[in-house]
Amino acid sequence: MTLNLDARQRAMLEEMHVPFWWPEPPLAGELLASPGPEVATSSASAPSAPQADWPAAHDAPAAVRAPAPPTPAPAPMSAPVTRAVPAPSPAMRPGPASLSQAPSLWQLHPAQALFGTPPVPGGFLLVTEAVWPGEDPLADSAGAAGQLLANMLRAMRLHQPPRAWLAGLSRRPAGEAAEPLPWRELLQAQQPGLVLLMGRTAAREALGRDEPLGRLRGQVHDLHGVPAIVTYDASYLLRTQADKARAWADLCLALSQPGVALA
């Protein structure tokens, strides 16, 4: 088999340092000698790559598939390939040292068990701004935000058996002095396996950081020795449907943490 390469194609192969060893088309009546006893009389006897899948424009790459010469020049050494190592689970990032001592204009309400039954140890402690009326944030009276929160927790399978508490944040009454929030006492009382900080208010008050919520997501924070994940609150997700996928990614990150009690 021969390659009908014009001068431009040969120049391209030379620029790419691609050798081509196919002989020029034989003269009329001349036979191509082969190393074996048989004589190649047609292109079918020459080893070549299948041509059905390659159009005429790909004749040049077919030259690379030609048999190597008896003594090929050694190819230049390429840089060693570094095998990618799977990234471990994000490490906990500690919060400010004076976390519990910072006075706050918000007050942290006692944690309450969700789904009507005291959760098993090592469950989830949710912290969010208290926007629901009444005592039960998952009741029908809590509205669409309460229903969405219940759906999120059920999707995480935190209701069978119950493995979730919720502590609400609300502004202090006018004229009441700012005081540090009892984070350490809350964690010692509930002993959760993970804290889910839902919304910017919860993230700011717990971590002492006033960065945008997007910069606090996707990582594991340290809240007095307990891992904490930042995500969106249910009220925000009702207004911004496009961020529901990001919120689900946060919940999956929370479920992947060691030490969390799962069914």
Stockholm file with secondary structure:
# STOCKHOLM 1.0

chainA/1-263         MTLNLDARQRAMLEEMHVPFWWPEPPLAGELLASPGPEVATSSASAPSAPQADWPAAHDAPAAVRAPAPPTPAPAPMSAPVTRAVPAPSPAMRPGPASLSQAPSLWQLHPAQALFGTPPVPGGFLLVTEAVWPGEDPLADSAGAAGQLLANMLRAMRLHQPPRAWLAGLSRRPAGEAAEPLPWRELLQAQQPGLVLLMGRTAAREALGRDEPLGRLRGQVHDLHGVPAIVTYDASYLLRTQADKARAWADLCLALSQPGVALA
#=GR chainA/1-263 SS CCCCCCHHHHHHHHHTTCCCCCCCCCCTTCCBCCSSSSCBCSGGGSCCCCSTTSCGGGHHHHGGGSCCCSSCCCCCCCCCCCCCCCCCCCCEEECCTTTTTSEESEEECCCEESTTSCCCTTCEEEEEECCCSSSCTTSGGGHHHHHHHHHHHHHTTCBTTBCEEEEEEEECCTTCCCEECCHHHHHHHHCCSEEEEESHHHHHHHHCCCSCHHHHTTSEEEETTEEEEEECCHHHHHHCGGGHHHHHHHHHHHHTSTTCCCC
#=GC SS_cons         CCCCCCHHHHHHHHHTTCCCCCCCCCCTTCCBCCSSSSCBCSGGGSCCCCSTTSCGGGHHHHGGGSCCCSSCCCCCCCCCCCCCCCCCCCCEEECCTTTTTSEESEEECCCEESTTSCCCTTCEEEEEECCCSSSCTTSGGGHHHHHHHHHHHHHTTCBTTBCEEEEEEEECCTTCCCEECCHHHHHHHHCCSEEEEESHHHHHHHHCCCSCHHHHTTSEEEETTEEEEEECCHHHHHHCGGGHHHHHHHHHHHHTSTTCCCC
//
